[in-house]
Amino acid sequence: MSKLSPAAQAVKDAVLALYSDEKVRKFGWQLDVRTVTAVLRAAADEVAPLSYEDVWTDGKILQYEKHDPVREKLLAIADQLEAQ
């Protein structure tokens, strides 16, 4: 199991804090992780949707994906939590 970044750990801790029973926390996360990562991916799509930039080169228009740091951070957290 890899160590989580502080941001991913904060998300996991927030979810686990919803459970008052310590025993439930142990298996509850396994049930919740897919939902949490789906929510993070949906938030990335809504808050920082994938966008493209048109670039003119050699008489052609090419599209390049624009990178949004907020989107990248949300998706990175989701990836880390899924890998756990």
PDB file of N, CA, C and O in Angstrom:
ATOM      1  N   MET A   1       0.849  -1.171   0.000  1.00  0.00           N
ATOM      2  CA  MET A   1       0.000   0.000   0.000  1.00  0.00           C
ATOM      3  C   MET A   1       0.901   1.244   0.000  1.00  0.00           C
ATOM      4  O   MET A   1       1.769   1.398   0.860  1.00  0.00           O
ATOM      5  N   SER A   2       0.680   2.107  -0.963  1.00  0.00           N
ATOM      6  CA  SER A   2       1.512   3.299  -1.069  1.00  0.00           C
ATOM      7  C   SER A   2       1.001   4.391  -0.135  1.00  0.00           C
ATOM      8  O   SER A   2      -0.175   4.435   0.225  1.00  0.00           O
ATOM      9  N   LYS A   3       1.923   5.266   0.240  1.00  0.00           N
ATOM     10  CA  LYS A   3       1.570   6.379   1.104  1.00  0.00           C
ATOM     11  C   LYS A   3       0.807   7.424   0.295  1.00  0.00           C
ATOM     12  O   LYS A   3       1.173   7.732  -0.839  1.00  0.00           O
ATOM     13  N   LEU A   4      -0.245   7.960   0.883  1.00  0.00           N
ATOM     14  CA  LEU A   4      -1.061   8.963   0.219  1.00  0.00           C
ATOM     15  C   LEU A   4      -0.464  10.358   0.385  1.00  0.00           C
ATOM     16  O   LEU A   4       0.218  10.644   1.369  1.00  0.00           O
ATOM     17  N   SER A   5      -0.730  11.203  -0.580  1.00  0.00           N
ATOM     18  CA  SER A   5      -0.345  12.610  -0.454  1.00  0.00           C
ATOM     19  C   SER A   5      -1.202  13.222   0.649  1.00  0.00           C
ATOM     20  O   SER A   5      -2.228  12.654   1.022  1.00  0.00           O
ATOM     21  N   PRO A   6      -0.790  14.373   1.173  1.00  0.00           N
ATOM     22  CA  PRO A   6      -1.608  15.019   2.209  1.00  0.00           C
ATOM     23  C   PRO A   6      -3.044  15.304   1.738  1.00  0.00           C
ATOM     24  O   PRO A   6      -3.985  15.167   2.520  1.00  0.00           O
ATOM     25  N   ALA A   7      -3.217  15.690   0.491  1.00  0.00           N
ATOM     26  CA  ALA A   7      -4.560  15.984  -0.025  1.00  0.00           C
ATOM     27  C   ALA A   7      -5.415  14.723  -0.075  1.00  0.00           C
ATOM     28  O   ALA A   7      -6.570  14.743   0.353  1.00  0.00           O
ATOM     29  N   ALA A   8      -4.867  13.634  -0.588  1.00  0.00           N
ATOM     30  CA  ALA A   8      -5.616  12.374  -0.661  1.00  0.00           C
ATOM     31  C   ALA A   8      -5.908  11.839   0.737  1.00  0.00           C
ATOM     32  O   ALA A   8      -6.993  11.314   0.987  1.00  0.00           O
ATOM     33  N   GLN A   9      -4.946  11.969   1.647  1.00  0.00           N
ATOM     34  CA  GLN A   9      -5.162  11.515   3.024  1.00  0.00           C
ATOM     35  C   GLN A   9      -6.266  12.322   3.694  1.00  0.00           C
ATOM     36  O   GLN A   9      -7.060  11.772   4.457  1.00  0.00           O
ATOM     37  N   ALA A  10      -6.322  13.622   3.415  1.00  0.00           N
ATOM     38  CA  ALA A  10      -7.375  14.475   3.989  1.00  0.00           C
ATOM     39  C   ALA A  10      -8.754  14.031   3.513  1.00  0.00           C
ATOM     40  O   ALA A  10      -9.704  14.019   4.296  1.00  0.00           O
ATOM     41  N   VAL A  11      -8.872  13.668   2.249  1.00  0.00           N
ATOM     42  CA  VAL A  11     -10.151  13.182   1.729  1.00  0.00           C
ATOM     43  C   VAL A  11     -10.528  11.876   2.420  1.00  0.00           C
ATOM     44  O   VAL A  11     -11.665  11.711   2.861  1.00  0.00           O
ATOM     45  N   LYS A  12      -9.586  10.958   2.514  1.00  0.00           N
ATOM     46  CA  LYS A  12      -9.857   9.676   3.163  1.00  0.00           C
ATOM     47  C   LYS A  12     -10.237   9.870   4.628  1.00  0.00           C
ATOM     48  O   LYS A  12     -11.180   9.246   5.115  1.00  0.00           O
ATOM     49  N   ASP A  13      -9.510  10.730   5.327  1.00  0.00           N
ATOM     50  CA  ASP A  13      -9.811  10.987   6.737  1.00  0.00           C
ATOM     51  C   ASP A  13     -11.203  11.586   6.911  1.00  0.00           C
ATOM     52  O   ASP A  13     -11.912  11.247   7.859  1.00  0.00           O
ATOM     53  N   ALA A  14     -11.597  12.479   5.996  1.00  0.00           N
ATOM     54  CA  ALA A  14     -12.924  13.097   6.078  1.00  0.00           C
ATOM     55  C   ALA A  14     -14.024  12.047   5.916  1.00  0.00           C
ATOM     56  O   ALA A  14     -15.048  12.105   6.597  1.00  0.00           O
ATOM     57  N   VAL A  15     -13.812  11.098   5.021  1.00  0.00           N
ATOM     58  CA  VAL A  15     -14.804  10.036   4.825  1.00  0.00           C
ATOM     59  C   VAL A  15     -14.843   9.129   6.052  1.00  0.00           C
ATOM     60  O   VAL A  15     -15.924   8.783   6.530  1.00  0.00           O
ATOM     61  N   LEU A  16     -13.693   8.748   6.556  1.00  0.00           N
ATOM     62  CA  LEU A  16     -13.650   7.852   7.715  1.00  0.00           C
ATOM     63  C   LEU A  16     -14.236   8.506   8.961  1.00  0.00           C
ATOM     64  O   LEU A  16     -14.770   7.813   9.827  1.00  0.00           O
ATOM     65  N   ALA A  17     -14.144   9.817   9.061  1.00  0.00           N
ATOM     66  CA  ALA A  17     -14.689  10.525  10.224  1.00  0.00           C
ATOM     67  C   ALA A  17     -16.217  10.428  10.282  1.00  0.00           C
ATOM     68  O   ALA A  17     -16.814  10.672  11.330  1.00  0.00           O
ATOM     69  N   LEU A  18     -16.842  10.076   9.173  1.00  0.00           N
ATOM     70  CA  LEU A  18     -18.300   9.922   9.158  1.00  0.00           C
ATOM     71  C   LEU A  18     -18.759   8.687   9.930  1.00  0.00           C
ATOM     72  O   LEU A  18     -19.920   8.601  10.331  1.00  0.00           O
ATOM     73  N   TYR A  19     -17.858   7.739  10.139  1.00  0.00           N
ATOM     74  CA  TYR A  19     -18.191   6.508  10.850  1.00  0.00           C
ATOM     75  C   TYR A  19     -17.841   6.648  12.323  1.00  0.00           C
ATOM     76  O   TYR A  19     -16.695   6.937  12.667  1.00  0.00           O
ATOM     77  N   SER A  20     -18.807   6.447  13.179  1.00  0.00           N
ATOM     78  CA  SER A  20     -18.529   6.553  14.613  1.00  0.00           C
ATOM     79  C   SER A  20     -17.916   5.261  15.164  1.00  0.00           C
ATOM     80  O   SER A  20     -17.218   5.288  16.177  1.00  0.00           O
ATOM     81  N   ASP A  21     -18.171   4.155  14.512  1.00  0.00           N
ATOM     82  CA  ASP A  21     -17.682   2.856  14.964  1.00  0.00           C
ATOM     83  C   ASP A  21     -16.349   2.523  14.295  1.00  0.00           C
ATOM     84  O   ASP A  21     -16.254   2.487  13.069  1.00  0.00           O
ATOM     85  N   GLU A  22     -15.337   2.285  15.100  1.00  0.00           N
ATOM     86  CA  GLU A  22     -13.991   1.971  14.593  1.00  0.00           C
ATOM     87  C   GLU A  22     -13.998   0.724  13.707  1.00  0.00           C
ATOM     88  O   GLU A  22     -13.286   0.678  12.704  1.00  0.00           O
ATOM     89  N   LYS A  23     -14.788  -0.276  14.064  1.00  0.00           N
ATOM     90  CA  LYS A  23     -14.843  -1.509  13.279  1.00  0.00           C
ATOM     91  C   LYS A  23     -15.433  -1.263  11.889  1.00  0.00           C
ATOM     92  O   LYS A  23     -15.001  -1.862  10.905  1.00  0.00           O
ATOM     93  N   VAL A  24     -16.409  -0.388  11.825  1.00  0.00           N
ATOM     94  CA  VAL A  24     -17.044  -0.077  10.543  1.00  0.00           C
ATOM     95  C   VAL A  24     -16.062   0.670   9.637  1.00  0.00           C
ATOM     96  O   VAL A  24     -16.081   0.485   8.420  1.00  0.00           O
ATOM     97  N   ARG A  25     -15.218   1.498  10.213  1.00  0.00           N
ATOM     98  CA  ARG A  25     -14.240   2.259   9.422  1.00  0.00           C
ATOM     99  C   ARG A  25     -13.342   1.345   8.593  1.00  0.00           C
ATOM    100  O   ARG A  25     -12.992   1.667   7.458  1.00  0.00           O
ATOM    101  N   LYS A  26     -12.976   0.209   9.168  1.00  0.00           N
ATOM    102  CA  LYS A  26     -12.038  -0.690   8.488  1.00  0.00           C
ATOM    103  C   LYS A  26     -12.593  -1.225   7.179  1.00  0.00           C
ATOM    104  O   LYS A  26     -11.871  -1.294   6.184  1.00  0.00           O
ATOM    105  N   PHE A  27     -13.865  -1.604   7.163  1.00  0.00           N
ATOM    106  CA  PHE A  27     -14.417  -2.108   5.905  1.00  0.00           C
ATOM    107  C   PHE A  27     -15.227  -1.043   5.167  1.00  0.00           C
ATOM    108  O   PHE A  27     -15.483  -1.181   3.971  1.00  0.00           O
ATOM    109  N   GLY A  28     -15.627   0.005   5.860  1.00  0.00           N
ATOM    110  CA  GLY A  28     -16.411   1.062   5.237  1.00  0.00           C
ATOM    111  C   GLY A  28     -15.663   1.769   4.127  1.00  0.00           C
ATOM    112  O   GLY A  28     -16.247   2.110   3.099  1.00  0.00           O
ATOM    113  N   TRP A  29     -14.371   1.992   4.328  1.00  0.00           N
ATOM    114  CA  TRP A  29     -13.585   2.672   3.298  1.00  0.00           C
ATOM    115  C   TRP A  29     -13.580   1.875   2.001  1.00  0.00           C
ATOM    116  O   TRP A  29     -13.676   2.452   0.918  1.00  0.00           O
ATOM    117  N   GLN A  30     -13.469   0.565   2.100  1.00  0.00           N
ATOM    118  CA  GLN A  30     -13.459  -0.272   0.899  1.00  0.00           C
ATOM    119  C   GLN A  30     -14.769  -0.137   0.123  1.00  0.00           C
ATOM    120  O   GLN A  30     -14.784  -0.252  -1.102  1.00  0.00           O
ATOM    121  N   LEU A  31     -15.850   0.105   0.831  1.00  0.00           N
ATOM    122  CA  LEU A  31     -17.133   0.302   0.170  1.00  0.00           C
ATOM    123  C   LEU A  31     -17.263   1.712  -0.411  1.00  0.00           C
ATOM    124  O   LEU A  31     -17.909   1.911  -1.440  1.00  0.00           O
ATOM    125  N   ASP A  32     -16.650   2.673   0.252  1.00  0.00           N
ATOM    126  CA  ASP A  32     -16.808   4.076  -0.136  1.00  0.00           C
ATOM    127  C   ASP A  32     -15.801   4.575  -1.171  1.00  0.00           C
ATOM    128  O   ASP A  32     -16.077   5.559  -1.858  1.00  0.00           O
ATOM    129  N   VAL A  33     -14.666   3.941  -1.300  1.00  0.00           N
ATOM    130  CA  VAL A  33     -13.604   4.478  -2.145  1.00  0.00           C
ATOM    131  C   VAL A  33     -14.055   4.675  -3.591  1.00  0.00           C
ATOM    132  O   VAL A  33     -13.688   5.672  -4.213  1.00  0.00           O
ATOM    133  N   ARG A  34     -14.828   3.766  -4.129  1.00  0.00           N
ATOM    134  CA  ARG A  34     -15.287   3.912  -5.519  1.00  0.00           C
ATOM    135  C   ARG A  34     -16.233   5.102  -5.667  1.00  0.00           C
ATOM    136  O   ARG A  34     -16.186   5.820  -6.665  1.00  0.00           O
ATOM    137  N   THR A  35     -17.076   5.302  -4.682  1.00  0.00           N
ATOM    138  CA  THR A  35     -17.992   6.445  -4.712  1.00  0.00           C
ATOM    139  C   THR A  35     -17.220   7.747  -4.593  1.00  0.00           C
ATOM    140  O   THR A  35     -17.487   8.700  -5.326  1.00  0.00           O
ATOM    141  N   VAL A  36     -16.265   7.793  -3.676  1.00  0.00           N
ATOM    142  CA  VAL A  36     -15.470   9.005  -3.463  1.00  0.00           C
ATOM    143  C   VAL A  36     -14.679   9.363  -4.718  1.00  0.00           C
ATOM    144  O   VAL A  36     -14.638  10.530  -5.109  1.00  0.00           O
ATOM    145  N   THR A  37     -14.062   8.388  -5.343  1.00  0.00           N
ATOM    146  CA  THR A  37     -13.280   8.691  -6.548  1.00  0.00           C
ATOM    147  C   THR A  37     -14.188   9.117  -7.703  1.00  0.00           C
ATOM    148  O   THR A  37     -13.804   9.964  -8.510  1.00  0.00           O
ATOM    149  N   ALA A  38     -15.375   8.544  -7.786  1.00  0.00           N
ATOM    150  CA  ALA A  38     -16.322   8.969  -8.820  1.00  0.00           C
ATOM    151  C   ALA A  38     -16.739  10.422  -8.601  1.00  0.00           C
ATOM    152  O   ALA A  38     -16.868  11.187  -9.556  1.00  0.00           O
ATOM    153  N   VAL A  39     -16.945  10.793  -7.352  1.00  0.00           N
ATOM    154  CA  VAL A  39     -17.311  12.176  -7.031  1.00  0.00           C
ATOM    155  C   VAL A  39     -16.169  13.128  -7.387  1.00  0.00           C
ATOM    156  O   VAL A  39     -16.408  14.202  -7.940  1.00  0.00           O
ATOM    157  N   LEU A  40     -14.944  12.745  -7.075  1.00  0.00           N
ATOM    158  CA  LEU A  40     -13.790  13.597  -7.416  1.00  0.00           C
ATOM    159  C   LEU A  40     -13.660  13.779  -8.931  1.00  0.00           C
ATOM    160  O   LEU A  40     -13.367  14.877  -9.403  1.00  0.00           O
ATOM    161  N   ARG A  41     -13.874  12.719  -9.677  1.00  0.00           N
ATOM    162  CA  ARG A  41     -13.788  12.815 -11.139  1.00  0.00           C
ATOM    163  C   ARG A  41     -14.931  13.677 -11.705  1.00  0.00           C
ATOM    164  O   ARG A  41     -14.730  14.445 -12.645  1.00  0.00           O
ATOM    165  N   ALA A  42     -16.114  13.540 -11.128  1.00  0.00           N
ATOM    166  CA  ALA A  42     -17.240  14.367 -11.569  1.00  0.00           C
ATOM    167  C   ALA A  42     -16.988  15.836 -11.225  1.00  0.00           C
ATOM    168  O   ALA A  42     -17.300  16.725 -12.018  1.00  0.00           O
ATOM    169  N   ALA A  43     -16.430  16.086 -10.057  1.00  0.00           N
ATOM    170  CA  ALA A  43     -16.096  17.465  -9.671  1.00  0.00           C
ATOM    171  C   ALA A  43     -15.061  18.052 -10.623  1.00  0.00           C
ATOM    172  O   ALA A  43     -15.155  19.219 -11.001  1.00  0.00           O
ATOM    173  N   ALA A  44     -14.085  17.255 -11.006  1.00  0.00           N
ATOM    174  CA  ALA A  44     -13.079  17.732 -11.965  1.00  0.00           C
ATOM    175  C   ALA A  44     -13.741  18.112 -13.282  1.00  0.00           C
ATOM    176  O   ALA A  44     -13.392  19.129 -13.882  1.00  0.00           O
ATOM    177  N   ASP A  45     -14.683  17.312 -13.728  1.00  0.00           N
ATOM    178  CA  ASP A  45     -15.382  17.601 -14.986  1.00  0.00           C
ATOM    179  C   ASP A  45     -16.233  18.866 -14.888  1.00  0.00           C
ATOM    180  O   ASP A  45     -16.353  19.609 -15.862  1.00  0.00           O
ATOM    181  N   GLU A  46     -16.818  19.113 -13.729  1.00  0.00           N
ATOM    182  CA  GLU A  46     -17.686  20.276 -13.560  1.00  0.00           C
ATOM    183  C   GLU A  46     -16.906  21.552 -13.255  1.00  0.00           C
ATOM    184  O   GLU A  46     -17.209  22.614 -13.799  1.00  0.00           O
ATOM    185  N   VAL A  47     -15.915  21.448 -12.396  1.00  0.00           N
ATOM    186  CA  VAL A  47     -15.160  22.628 -11.960  1.00  0.00           C
ATOM    187  C   VAL A  47     -14.116  23.038 -12.990  1.00  0.00           C
ATOM    188  O   VAL A  47     -13.910  24.226 -13.240  1.00  0.00           O
ATOM    189  N   ALA A  48     -13.472  22.066 -13.573  1.00  0.00           N
ATOM    190  CA  ALA A  48     -12.400  22.343 -14.538  1.00  0.00           C
ATOM    191  C   ALA A  48     -12.538  21.376 -15.711  1.00  0.00           C
ATOM    192  O   ALA A  48     -11.746  20.442 -15.839  1.00  0.00           O
ATOM    193  N   PRO A  49     -13.535  21.592 -16.564  1.00  0.00           N
ATOM    194  CA  PRO A  49     -13.762  20.652 -17.667  1.00  0.00           C
ATOM    195  C   PRO A  49     -12.578  20.600 -18.628  1.00  0.00           C
ATOM    196  O   PRO A  49     -11.835  21.567 -18.792  1.00  0.00           O
ATOM    197  N   LEU A  50     -12.433  19.455 -19.244  1.00  0.00           N
ATOM    198  CA  LEU A  50     -11.385  19.262 -20.231  1.00  0.00           C
ATOM    199  C   LEU A  50     -11.604  20.254 -21.367  1.00  0.00           C
ATOM    200  O   LEU A  50     -12.710  20.364 -21.896  1.00  0.00           O
ATOM    201  N   SER A  51     -10.572  20.959 -21.732  1.00  0.00           N
ATOM    202  CA  SER A  51     -10.711  21.932 -22.811  1.00  0.00           C
ATOM    203  C   SER A  51      -9.527  21.811 -23.764  1.00  0.00           C
ATOM    204  O   SER A  51      -8.485  21.240 -23.441  1.00  0.00           O
ATOM    205  N   TYR A  52      -9.731  22.364 -24.931  1.00  0.00           N
ATOM    206  CA  TYR A  52      -8.713  22.273 -25.963  1.00  0.00           C
ATOM    207  C   TYR A  52      -8.378  23.662 -26.482  1.00  0.00           C
ATOM    208  O   TYR A  52      -9.211  24.567 -26.460  1.00  0.00           O
ATOM    209  N   GLU A  53      -7.168  23.811 -26.941  1.00  0.00           N
ATOM    210  CA  GLU A  53      -6.707  25.073 -27.504  1.00  0.00           C
ATOM    211  C   GLU A  53      -6.325  24.826 -28.963  1.00  0.00           C
ATOM    212  O   GLU A  53      -5.581  23.897 -29.274  1.00  0.00           O
ATOM    213  N   ASP A  54      -6.838  25.659 -29.834  1.00  0.00           N
ATOM    214  CA  ASP A  54      -6.484  25.548 -31.251  1.00  0.00           C
ATOM    215  C   ASP A  54      -5.147  26.244 -31.486  1.00  0.00           C
ATOM    216  O   ASP A  54      -4.935  27.373 -31.045  1.00  0.00           O
ATOM    217  N   VAL A  55      -4.262  25.559 -32.178  1.00  0.00           N
ATOM    218  CA  VAL A  55      -2.950  26.112 -32.493  1.00  0.00           C
ATOM    219  C   VAL A  55      -2.761  26.050 -33.998  1.00  0.00           C
ATOM    220  O   VAL A  55      -2.913  24.994 -34.611  1.00  0.00           O
ATOM    221  N   TRP A  56      -2.433  27.178 -34.581  1.00  0.00           N
ATOM    222  CA  TRP A  56      -2.208  27.271 -36.026  1.00  0.00           C
ATOM    223  C   TRP A  56      -0.739  26.973 -36.305  1.00  0.00           C
ATOM    224  O   TRP A  56       0.148  27.636 -35.767  1.00  0.00           O
ATOM    225  N   THR A  57      -0.485  25.973 -37.148  1.00  0.00           N
ATOM    226  CA  THR A  57       0.892  25.643 -37.487  1.00  0.00           C
ATOM    227  C   THR A  57       0.948  25.069 -38.896  1.00  0.00           C
ATOM    228  O   THR A  57       0.148  24.205 -39.256  1.00  0.00           O
ATOM    229  N   ASP A  58       1.866  25.538 -39.662  1.00  0.00           N
ATOM    230  CA  ASP A  58       2.075  25.052 -41.031  1.00  0.00           C
ATOM    231  C   ASP A  58       0.779  25.023 -41.848  1.00  0.00           C
ATOM    232  O   ASP A  58       0.540  24.081 -42.604  1.00  0.00           O
ATOM    233  N   GLY A  59      -0.035  26.033 -41.697  1.00  0.00           N
ATOM    234  CA  GLY A  59      -1.271  26.107 -42.455  1.00  0.00           C
ATOM    235  C   GLY A  59      -2.369  25.174 -41.975  1.00  0.00           C
ATOM    236  O   GLY A  59      -3.386  25.013 -42.650  1.00  0.00           O
ATOM    237  N   LYS A  60      -2.172  24.557 -40.812  1.00  0.00           N
ATOM    238  CA  LYS A  60      -3.171  23.633 -40.262  1.00  0.00           C
ATOM    239  C   LYS A  60      -3.535  24.067 -38.845  1.00  0.00           C
ATOM    240  O   LYS A  60      -2.728  24.660 -38.130  1.00  0.00           O
ATOM    241  N   ILE A  61      -4.739  23.762 -38.470  1.00  0.00           N
ATOM    242  CA  ILE A  61      -5.146  24.007 -37.088  1.00  0.00           C
ATOM    243  C   ILE A  61      -5.086  22.675 -36.350  1.00  0.00           C
ATOM    244  O   ILE A  61      -5.734  21.701 -36.733  1.00  0.00           O
ATOM    245  N   LEU A  62      -4.305  22.657 -35.302  1.00  0.00           N
ATOM    246  CA  LEU A  62      -4.186  21.475 -34.454  1.00  0.00           C
ATOM    247  C   LEU A  62      -4.800  21.791 -33.101  1.00  0.00           C
ATOM    248  O   LEU A  62      -4.747  22.929 -32.634  1.00  0.00           O
ATOM    249  N   GLN A  63      -5.369  20.802 -32.490  1.00  0.00           N
ATOM    250  CA  GLN A  63      -5.932  21.003 -31.160  1.00  0.00           C
ATOM    251  C   GLN A  63      -5.034  20.335 -30.127  1.00  0.00           C
ATOM    252  O   GLN A  63      -4.643  19.177 -30.272  1.00  0.00           O
ATOM    253  N   TYR A  64      -4.723  21.085 -29.094  1.00  0.00           N
ATOM    254  CA  TYR A  64      -3.946  20.565 -27.984  1.00  0.00           C
ATOM    255  C   TYR A  64      -4.779  20.657 -26.716  1.00  0.00           C
ATOM    256  O   TYR A  64      -5.482  21.641 -26.486  1.00  0.00           O
ATOM    257  N   GLU A  65      -4.688  19.626 -25.909  1.00  0.00           N
ATOM    258  CA  GLU A  65      -5.420  19.627 -24.641  1.00  0.00           C
ATOM    259  C   GLU A  65      -4.771  20.647 -23.713  1.00  0.00           C
ATOM    260  O   GLU A  65      -3.559  20.634 -23.499  1.00  0.00           O
ATOM    261  N   LYS A  66      -5.601  21.526 -23.169  1.00  0.00           N
ATOM    262  CA  LYS A  66      -5.119  22.490 -22.183  1.00  0.00           C
ATOM    263  C   LYS A  66      -5.121  21.829 -20.817  1.00  0.00           C
ATOM    264  O   LYS A  66      -6.090  21.170 -20.439  1.00  0.00           O
ATOM    265  N   HIS A  67      -4.059  22.001 -20.094  1.00  0.00           N
ATOM    266  CA  HIS A  67      -3.956  21.400 -18.762  1.00  0.00           C
ATOM    267  C   HIS A  67      -4.389  22.404 -17.706  1.00  0.00           C
ATOM    268  O   HIS A  67      -3.878  23.521 -17.637  1.00  0.00           O
ATOM    269  N   ASP A  68      -5.334  21.985 -16.893  1.00  0.00           N
ATOM    270  CA  ASP A  68      -5.837  22.817 -15.808  1.00  0.00           C
ATOM    271  C   ASP A  68      -5.308  22.228 -14.504  1.00  0.00           C
ATOM    272  O   ASP A  68      -5.569  21.062 -14.207  1.00  0.00           O
ATOM    273  N   PRO A  69      -4.565  23.019 -13.718  1.00  0.00           N
ATOM    274  CA  PRO A  69      -3.982  22.472 -12.491  1.00  0.00           C
ATOM    275  C   PRO A  69      -5.021  21.970 -11.481  1.00  0.00           C
ATOM    276  O   PRO A  69      -4.761  21.004 -10.763  1.00  0.00           O
ATOM    277  N   VAL A  70      -6.177  22.605 -11.419  1.00  0.00           N
ATOM    278  CA  VAL A  70      -7.224  22.148 -10.494  1.00  0.00           C
ATOM    279  C   VAL A  70      -7.711  20.770 -10.920  1.00  0.00           C
ATOM    280  O   VAL A  70      -7.837  19.867 -10.093  1.00  0.00           O
ATOM    281  N   ARG A  71      -7.985  20.610 -12.204  1.00  0.00           N
ATOM    282  CA  ARG A  71      -8.429  19.327 -12.738  1.00  0.00           C
ATOM    283  C   ARG A  71      -7.392  18.240 -12.468  1.00  0.00           C
ATOM    284  O   ARG A  71      -7.727  17.141 -12.028  1.00  0.00           O
ATOM    285  N   GLU A  72      -6.136  18.563 -12.735  1.00  0.00           N
ATOM    286  CA  GLU A  72      -5.053  17.595 -12.542  1.00  0.00           C
ATOM    287  C   GLU A  72      -4.954  17.164 -11.078  1.00  0.00           C
ATOM    288  O   GLU A  72      -4.723  15.988 -10.796  1.00  0.00           O
ATOM    289  N   LYS A  73      -5.125  18.097 -10.150  1.00  0.00           N
ATOM    290  CA  LYS A  73      -5.035  17.764  -8.722  1.00  0.00           C
ATOM    291  C   LYS A  73      -6.184  16.862  -8.285  1.00  0.00           C
ATOM    292  O   LYS A  73      -5.972  15.888  -7.563  1.00  0.00           O
ATOM    293  N   LEU A  74      -7.391  17.182  -8.719  1.00  0.00           N
ATOM    294  CA  LEU A  74      -8.545  16.350  -8.359  1.00  0.00           C
ATOM    295  C   LEU A  74      -8.396  14.936  -8.912  1.00  0.00           C
ATOM    296  O   LEU A  74      -8.674  13.959  -8.216  1.00  0.00           O
ATOM    297  N   LEU A  75      -7.963  14.831 -10.147  1.00  0.00           N
ATOM    298  CA  LEU A  75      -7.789  13.506 -10.753  1.00  0.00           C
ATOM    299  C   LEU A  75      -6.637  12.736 -10.099  1.00  0.00           C
ATOM    300  O   LEU A  75      -6.703  11.513  -9.976  1.00  0.00           O
ATOM    301  N   ALA A  76      -5.589  13.440  -9.683  1.00  0.00           N
ATOM    302  CA  ALA A  76      -4.468  12.787  -9.005  1.00  0.00           C
ATOM    303  C   ALA A  76      -4.908  12.211  -7.661  1.00  0.00           C
ATOM    304  O   ALA A  76      -4.500  11.111  -7.290  1.00  0.00           O
ATOM    305  N   ILE A  77      -5.741  12.954  -6.936  1.00  0.00           N
ATOM    306  CA  ILE A  77      -6.262  12.451  -5.665  1.00  0.00           C
ATOM    307  C   ILE A  77      -7.100  11.204  -5.908  1.00  0.00           C
ATOM    308  O   ILE A  77      -6.958  10.213  -5.191  1.00  0.00           O
ATOM    309  N   ALA A  78      -7.964  11.242  -6.904  1.00  0.00           N
ATOM    310  CA  ALA A  78      -8.796  10.079  -7.226  1.00  0.00           C
ATOM    311  C   ALA A  78      -7.926   8.878  -7.585  1.00  0.00           C
ATOM    312  O   ALA A  78      -8.195   7.761  -7.141  1.00  0.00           O
ATOM    313  N   ASP A  79      -6.893   9.099  -8.381  1.00  0.00           N
ATOM    314  CA  ASP A  79      -5.997   8.003  -8.772  1.00  0.00           C
ATOM    315  C   ASP A  79      -5.314   7.386  -7.560  1.00  0.00           C
ATOM    316  O   ASP A  79      -5.214   6.163  -7.457  1.00  0.00           O
ATOM    317  N   GLN A  80      -4.841   8.227  -6.641  1.00  0.00           N
ATOM    318  CA  GLN A  80      -4.165   7.725  -5.434  1.00  0.00           C
ATOM    319  C   GLN A  80      -5.108   6.889  -4.577  1.00  0.00           C
ATOM    320  O   GLN A  80      -4.743   5.819  -4.090  1.00  0.00           O
ATOM    321  N   LEU A  81      -6.311   7.390  -4.404  1.00  0.00           N
ATOM    322  CA  LEU A  81      -7.268   6.669  -3.558  1.00  0.00           C
ATOM    323  C   LEU A  81      -7.667   5.339  -4.191  1.00  0.00           C
ATOM    324  O   LEU A  81      -7.848   4.349  -3.483  1.00  0.00           O
ATOM    325  N   GLU A  82      -7.804   5.307  -5.492  1.00  0.00           N
ATOM    326  CA  GLU A  82      -8.131   4.043  -6.184  1.00  0.00           C
ATOM    327  C   GLU A  82      -7.000   3.029  -6.057  1.00  0.00           C
ATOM    328  O   GLU A  82      -7.248   1.825  -5.986  1.00  0.00           O
ATOM    329  N   ALA A  83      -5.777   3.504  -6.028  1.00  0.00           N
ATOM    330  CA  ALA A  83      -4.616   2.604  -5.974  1.00  0.00           C
ATOM    331  C   ALA A  83      -4.417   1.991  -4.589  1.00  0.00           C
ATOM    332  O   ALA A  83      -3.637   1.051  -4.437  1.00  0.00           O
ATOM    333  N   GLN A  84      -5.093   2.498  -3.607  1.00  0.00           N
ATOM    334  CA  GLN A  84      -4.937   1.997  -2.235  1.00  0.00           C
ATOM    335  C   GLN A  84      -5.478   0.611  -2.073  1.00  0.00           C
ATOM    336  O   GLN A  84      -5.422   0.050  -0.979  1.00  0.00           O
TER     337      GLN A  84
END
